[in-house]
Amino acid sequence: MDLCIFGRQGLRRERQRRAGEDRGDAEGWASVFTEDGTFANAKGREQLVQFAKALQKQTGGRTRHWNSSLVITPSPEGARGTCYL
């Protein structure tokens, strides 16, 4: 099974949205979680946004994640991806 070009583009956009923390886009980063999602001590979108903003302030906006060895495997449900961070 091969991913169509639309599937690849969608996955690429989602990956860019998840990188919102690195770009200072707290709302974009929090939007990848469910409404009741959790990360560290933050629960729910509003707390996630506040967490990301506090991290940006604490680090002076120098947070960067390097993703490598990205592997996307098609599945009947859609796709599954893994990578090194």
N, C-alpha and C positions, 0 to 999 in steps of 0.2 A: 504494500500500500504506500502511495506517495502523497505527500501533502501538496495540495494545489497552491497556486501562487497567492490566492486570497487568504488561505490558512497561514501561509508563511508571513504575509504582511500583517495579519492580525496578531500573530505571536510577536513579531518585531515591535509593533505598536505597544503591546502589553508590556514587553520588557522595558521599553522606553518610559512608560508610565510608572513602572516600579522603580525606576531610577530617579524618581522625583525627589527623593531625599537628598541625593547628590546635587541636584539643581536648585535646592531651596524651595521646592514645590511641596509644602507640607500637605496641602489638600489633595494633590495628585497622588502622593505616596499613601495617604490614609485611605484613598478611594479603592485601593486594591484589596482592602480588608472588608469582611462582612460588617454590617452595622454593629454587631456585638463582638467584633474581632479584638484580639489582644496581642500586645507586643510589650515585653518587659512588664512594667507595672501599669501600663495604659490599657484601658478597656473601653471600647466604643470609639466611634469616629472622632468625636470632639477631643477626647483625651489623646488619641493617636496624633491628631493635628498638633495639639499642644506639645506632645513629646517631641515631634519632629522639629517644631519651631525652637524648642529649648535646646535640642541637640545642635541645630544650626548656629544658634547664638553661642553656645558653649565652645564649639569648634571653630567659630569664625567663618563658617561656610566652607571649611576645608575637608568635609567628609567625602570620600570617594570609594566606590566599590569597583573592583576589577573582576569581570566575569570572563572565564575562559572555558574552553572545552565544552561548549554548549552542544548538547545532543538532544534533538527533538525526535521522538519516536511516535509515528502515527498509531492510533488504536481505534477500535470500533467506537469508543466513546468520544473521540476527538484526537488529542495528542498528549503526550507526557514529556516533560523536559527535565533535564538535569544539567548542572554546571558547577564548576569550581568557583568559589568566591574568594 
